[in-house]
Amino acid sequence: NWNDLILSSGINAEYGGGLPTGPLLAAIEAEFGSFDQFKAKMSAATIAVQGSGWGWLGVNPESKRLQIATCANQDPLHATTGLAPLLGIDVWEHAYYLQYKNVRPEYVNSIWNVVNWEDVAARYAKALS
């Protein structure tokens, strides 16, 4: 499904981790104060999803501002919120149970080590155009 396509391109153990750069980092800092504050807010929102679902970083196509959102189950971000999806974190148990059992916070905190910021930045640039 659409959510999994975004996840698979935005998460990459070989090229992931670190910090975003350029316009994406500037937008994160403008909207959330700092990358660390963004990461804390996105992690908290994602961990708090009841049951199965997704945590998202999206961009509002009208205001061009970044927003954090969550969606239940397999509900796609754009169809439910109107936001263009940039980064999705899958919190269905199948995404993390084998490695993290039922410790969702540990899984969400470790996902930041594999985010492919180049892919997220490309998606951001496309959403702004």
Secondary structure by P-SEA (a helix, b strand, c coil): caaaaaaaaaccccccccccccaaaaaaaaacccaaaaaaaaaaaaaaccccccccccccccccbbbbbcccccccccccccccccbbbbccccccccccccaaaaaaaacccccaaaaaaaaaaaaac
